[in-house]
Amino acid sequence: MEFYKYHSLGNDFILIDALESPVRLSPEDIRMLCDRHLGIGSDGIIVLQPSQKAACRMVNYNPDASEAGASGNGLRCLAKHLYDTGTHTGKRLKVETPSGIRDIVIHTAMGKVTTIEVNMGRPDFRRSSIPMKGEDNEAVDQPLEVEGKRLNVTCLSVGSPHCVLFLDEADVRLVRELGPALENHPLFPLRVNVEFAQVINMSEMRLRSWERGAGETLASAAGAAAAVAAALRTGRCKRKVHVQLPGGLMEVEVTAEGEVLTRGPARRVFRGELDEDWRERSRIILA
């Protein structure tokens, strides 16, 4: 089976093109392929499928085999793959995701892809959309206790669920301490992605992301979209923000209509082919 390896600002994916031939992956397959010691290694797997509603359909799996929903960086990698392979020749693209249709704009220079803009849609702050338990309709700048710490959080969905914390410093030790606890907090029955945001000024932000089913990643476009939407909602930023992630810089803009656009690069690292007995070996190793 052929595969491709892509990344956007260090957020890396195994892409499997199933437009012509269906591919079935078991949870065991997904965990092994994402394993950085036993498999190829990645933050997730993208399966590219046919769609009757758009140019294609994206299914995105986390390393623990759970489905990830709409990934902005994953959509960037998918768009670059379609453009570079000649499957899609236009600069505008619609992709079906489990969270709805996403609009993409591909920017090029000298025939090569430079940046890709992904429309993450309108953020939804309702608890029911996340989902998140609680009596209030929304959780905006609300107190939450975890690991003996009392924090203020803003929670929302951008096609995937997010819990945003605004801190004086997005310290890596705090991310690794609180990330797992917040991801699995009883308030979030389907778990949640956690964003540790440091607002530098009204147009700049530093961000670290803890992704459900994956852990800390070098970049999360959905996380950046959620953090900027939450900052705008609480008066901490303007509509356009440069977000500094561990993997690099991403631009996030909230339009006048309330839609969140993320802009960043995508790169193909390599392509390869799995050995015929890869499934058998994964069963033995992971048993």
N, C-alpha and C positions, 0 to 999 in steps of 0.2 A: 504494500500500500504506500503510495506517494504522500509526502507531507511537505509543508513549508514552515519555516521558522521566521516570524516577524516580531518587531517590537515598536512601541511608540514611547519614547522617553524612558526606555528600560523596562516598561511593562510588556512582558513578552508572551507570545502566544504560539501554539502549534496550530497551523491552519490546514484543514483537510478539505479539499475541493471535491464535493459530492454532487456537483451540478449534473454530471453525466451518469454517474453510477452511485447508487445509495450506499451509505456506510453506516454500520451499526456498531456502536461502542458500548460495552458494558461498564458499570461503575468500576470494576476491577481494571479494565483497559484504561480508563481515564486516569485513575490514580497512578498506574504504572507509567504511562506516557509522560505525565507531568512531573514525576519524581526526578530530581536532578542527579541522582546516583544510579537508579535502576533503569531509567528511561531516557527520554530526550531532554526533559526539564523545561518547565514553563509556569507562568502564572495562570494559565488556562488553555482550553482548547476551543477553537472556532471551527464549526462545521458549516460549510457553505452549501446551501440547499436551493433547489428551484422554488420559485414563488409565483402564484397567480395574481398577487397584489402589487408586486414590485419587481425590481431587476433580479432580486434574489432574496433568500431568507437566511438569517444568521442565527445559529444556535450556539450558545457560549456556555462552556462548563468550567467550574472551578476545579482546583486540584483535588478537592475531596469528593468530586463527582456530582456535586449539586449544580443546578442550573443557575447561571449568574444574572440573567436578565439582559438589559441593554447596557453594553460596554462602549463608551466613547472611543477609547483607545483600540478596542477590538474592531469597531466599525472603521476606524482609520486604516488599520492593517488590511481589513477586507477590501476597502476601496482601492488601496494601492495595488493589491493583488489583481483585482479585476481590471484596473487600468493598465498595469504593466504587462499582463498576459494578453491584452487585446480583447478580453471578454466583454468589456464595456469601454467604449471609445469616447463617450461624452464627458463633460466636466461636471455635470449634475447627475445625481444618483439617488434613487429611493431604495431603501433596504427594509425588509420586513423583520421585526424582532418580536420576541414574546411580549414586549411592552408597547407594540404598535409600530407604525411606519416611521423611519428616521430619514430625514433629508440630509444629503451630503454634497458638499461642493469641493471639487478637486482643483487645486491651484498648481500650475506648472510653469517651468522656465526652461527654455531650450529642449522641450520635449520630455523633461523629467519632472516627476511629482516633487513639489517643494513642501507645501503645507496642505492639510486637509481640514475642512470645517465640518463639524458634525452638529446638527441641531438636536439637542437633547430634549426638546419640547418644553412645556410649561411645568415648573415645579409644583408639587401638590403637598401642602402642609397639613392636610387632614390626617389625623391618627389612623383612620380606617384605611388610607392608601398605603401606609408603610408596611404592615400594620403595626400599631402600637397600642397597648392597653392604656386605659385611663378614662376619666370622666369628661375632661375638657375636649373640645373638638380639635384643638391644635396643641402642639408642644413647642412654643416659641419662647426662647430664653427662660426655660423652666428649670427649677432645681431637680437634681437627680443624685442620689447617693450610691456610690460604688467603691468597693475596696476601702471603706472608711473615709472616703473623700466626698465632699459635697460640691457638686459641679453644676453649672448652668449649661443646658443643652438646647439646641434647636433641631427638630427632627422633621424630615420631609422625604418625599419620593421624587426621583428624576428618572423613573423607569426602573429603579432599584432603590432600596431603602437606605437612608443615611441618618446618622446621628452626628451633629456638628458641635464641636467644643471650640470656643474662642479662648486662647491662652496667651499669657505674656511671652511664652516661648514653647514652640512645638518640639519638646525634648524627646529624643529617641527612646530613652529609658521609660518615660511616661507612656509613650505609645505602646511599648511592649508589655508594660504592666497593666494598663487600663484597656487596651485594645481587645484582648480576649474576654475580659470581664464584661465590657459593654456589648460586644458582639453577641454574647450569650445571656444577656440580662433578661430576667423574666418578663420585663415589659415588652420585649420583642419576640413574639411567638415564632417568627420565621427567621430570627437572627437579624443583624443589621451591620452595615458598613459604618466604620467610625472615622471621622475626619478631625484631625488635630490642627487647627488653624491659628496662625499668628498674623494679625493685621499689622502691616508696617505703616501704611498710610491709606488714603481713600482709593488708591489705584494699584496698590501692591500688597501681596499676601504670600506668606510661606505656608506650606501645607505638607503634612504627612498623613498617609492613609493606611488604615487597617481594614482589609477587605475580608468579608465573611467567606469562609471556605478556602482562603488563600493566605491570610496573614498580612504582614506589612509588604507593600509593593513600592517600587521606585516612582510610580506615577499612577494616578487614577483620574481619568477625564470626568467620569460621573461624580467622583468625589470632589473634584475642583468645581464642577457645575453646582453641586449641592452647597459647597462652602460659600461660593460667591452669592448664590441665591439667598442663603441664610444671612449672610453679611448685609446684603442689600435690604432684606426684609427688616433687619434690626438696626439699620442706619449706620452701618460700619464701613460702607464702601460706595463707590460710584457704579455706574452700569458696566463699565469696562475695566477689567482688572488683570494685571499680569501676575500669574500664580507661579511661584518658584517651588518646584517639587524636587525631591532628591535626584530624579533622573533628568531634570532640565526645566525649561520655561514653557508654560502654556498660557495662551490668551483666552480669557473667558469674557463673554459679553452677554448681558441681558437686554434683549430688544425692547422697544417701546410696547410691543404686544405681549411681553412677558416670557418669551421663549429664550432658552439659554443656549448660546453657541459656544463651542469649544474649538480652538484652533491649535494645531500642532503637527509634527512630522510623523512619518511612519517609515520604517526601513525593513527590507528583507535581508535576513542574515544568511540563510542557506536553504536548500531544499534537499530532500533525501528520500530513501525508501526503506521501509521497515522489513526486516528479515521475515521469511515465511513462518518461522516458528516463534515469533515474538509473543504471541498470546500464550503459548504453552509454557515458555520460560517465565512469563509474568505470574502465571498461576503457581509455579513451583516456588518462586522467590517470595511472593506475598502471602503464601498460604499460612 
